[in-house]
Amino acid sequence: MNESANFSKWSQMARDFLGEDFWSEVSGMGEGKHPKTDVLLGRNEVIVLMDLPGVDNLEDVDIRVEGETLFVKGTVPTPYTKCDRLVSECFRGAFERVIPLGRVVSRRQGSARYRRGVLEIRLPMISSTGDDRRIRVSDS
């Protein structure tokens, strides 16, 4: 057996044992299970930036805050369903993110906007928790 065949056999055994998710997380390649997200800590607010290219209906994006945790749920459309993918790195499909913020934030004064394929959520920091509430997304 040549080296390539040995590696393929070993690689398949490792996939069977560790699962496909392990390899995509370790290599950072392939389609992820959720959109890429940055969480930034400002002086008085937490800013969350999430890549959501092609989202047409912002009412389908659900944003909730509980304590120090942000929940974002929605779907990134798959526009080219009849094409064969040669390289597939961009996220598509339904997702649900649970994002630890590390700070208690205000839901009432929070804002979200969607521009150029990026969802920007701004949540002012506070010292105590309040009622949970849905945050609406604007496209301006």
C-alpha positions as CSV (number, residue, x, y, z in Angstrom):
1,M,0.0,0.0,0.0
2,N,1.4,3.4,-0.9
3,E,1.6,6.4,1.5
4,S,-1.4,8.1,0.1
5,A,-3.6,5.1,0.6
6,N,-2.3,4.7,4.2
7,F,-3.1,8.3,5.0
8,S,-6.6,8.0,3.4
9,K,-7.3,4.9,5.5
10,W,-6.0,6.5,8.7
11,S,-7.9,9.7,8.0
12,Q,-11.1,7.8,7.5
13,M,-10.7,5.9,10.7
14,A,-10.0,9.2,12.6
15,R,-13.2,10.8,11.0
16,D,-15.2,7.8,12.1
17,F,-13.9,8.0,15.6
18,L,-13.8,11.8,16.1
19,G,-16.6,12.9,13.8
20,E,-16.6,15.3,10.8
21,D,-17.1,18.4,13.0
22,F,-13.8,17.8,14.7
23,W,-11.8,18.1,11.5
24,S,-13.6,21.2,10.1
25,E,-13.1,22.9,13.5
26,V,-9.4,22.0,13.7
27,S,-8.6,22.8,10.1
28,G,-10.9,25.9,9.9
29,M,-11.9,24.8,6.4
30,G,-15.2,24.0,4.9
31,E,-18.7,25.3,5.7
32,G,-19.1,26.2,9.4
33,K,-22.1,25.5,11.5
34,H,-22.8,29.1,12.1
35,P,-22.1,32.6,10.7
36,K,-18.8,34.2,11.6
37,T,-19.2,36.6,14.5
38,D,-17.1,39.2,16.3
39,V,-17.9,40.4,19.9
40,L,-16.3,43.8,20.8
41,L,-16.2,45.4,24.2
42,G,-16.5,49.2,24.0
43,R,-16.3,51.7,26.8
44,N,-20.0,51.6,27.5
45,E,-21.4,48.9,25.2
46,V,-21.0,45.4,23.8
47,I,-21.0,45.4,20.0
48,V,-21.7,42.1,18.1
49,L,-20.9,41.9,14.3
50,M,-22.3,38.8,12.5
51,D,-21.8,38.0,8.8
52,L,-25.3,37.3,7.3
53,P,-24.9,37.9,3.5
54,G,-28.0,37.8,1.4
55,V,-30.6,37.9,4.2
56,D,-33.7,39.5,2.6
57,N,-36.3,39.3,5.4
58,L,-35.0,40.8,8.6
59,E,-38.1,39.7,10.5
60,D,-36.7,36.1,10.2
61,V,-33.7,37.0,12.3
62,D,-34.6,36.6,16.0
63,I,-32.4,38.4,18.5
64,R,-32.8,37.9,22.3
65,V,-30.8,38.7,25.4
66,E,-30.9,36.8,28.7
67,G,-28.5,38.0,31.4
68,E,-25.0,38.1,29.8
69,T,-25.9,35.9,26.9
70,L,-27.1,36.9,23.3
71,F,-29.2,34.5,21.3
72,V,-29.4,35.0,17.5
73,K,-31.4,32.7,15.3
74,G,-32.2,32.9,11.5
75,T,-31.4,31.6,8.1
76,V,-28.8,32.7,5.5
77,P,-30.3,31.8,2.0
78,T,-28.7,29.5,-0.5
79,P,-29.2,31.2,-3.8
80,Y,-27.3,28.9,-6.1
81,T,-28.9,25.5,-5.4
82,K,-28.6,24.1,-8.9
83,C,-24.8,24.6,-9.1
84,D,-22.0,22.3,-8.1
85,R,-19.8,23.8,-5.5
86,L,-16.0,23.6,-6.2
87,V,-15.0,25.5,-3.0
88,S,-17.4,26.0,-0.2
89,E,-16.3,28.3,2.7
90,C,-19.3,30.6,3.2
91,F,-22.0,29.8,5.7
92,R,-25.5,29.0,4.4
93,G,-28.7,27.7,5.9
94,A,-30.4,27.9,9.3
95,F,-28.4,28.8,12.4
96,E,-28.7,29.5,16.1
97,R,-26.0,31.2,18.0
98,V,-25.5,31.5,21.7
99,I,-23.0,34.2,22.4
100,P,-21.6,34.9,25.9
101,L,-21.2,38.7,26.3
102,G,-19.3,38.7,29.6
103,R,-21.3,41.7,30.7
104,V,-24.9,42.4,31.7
105,V,-26.5,44.6,28.9
106,S,-29.6,46.6,28.4
107,R,-32.2,45.0,26.2
108,R,-34.5,48.1,26.1
109,Q,-31.8,50.4,24.8
110,G,-30.2,47.8,22.5
111,S,-30.2,48.3,18.8
112,A,-29.5,46.2,15.7
113,R,-29.0,47.1,12.1
114,Y,-28.3,45.2,9.0
115,R,-26.1,46.8,6.4
116,R,-24.0,45.3,3.6
117,G,-24.4,41.8,4.7
118,V,-23.4,42.4,8.3
119,L,-25.7,42.4,11.3
120,E,-24.5,44.9,13.9
121,I,-26.0,44.6,17.4
122,R,-25.2,47.3,20.0
123,L,-26.0,46.6,23.7
124,P,-25.3,49.2,26.4
125,M,-23.8,47.7,29.5
126,I,-25.7,48.0,32.8
127,S,-25.2,46.8,36.3
128,S,-28.4,44.8,36.9
129,T,-30.6,42.5,34.8
130,G,-34.1,43.4,33.5
131,D,-36.9,41.8,31.5
132,D,-36.0,39.8,28.4
133,R,-37.1,41.3,25.2
134,R,-36.8,40.8,21.4
135,I,-34.6,43.3,19.6
136,R,-35.8,44.5,16.2
137,V,-33.4,44.8,13.2
138,S,-33.5,47.9,10.9
139,D,-32.0,48.0,7.4
140,S,-30.7,51.6,7.6
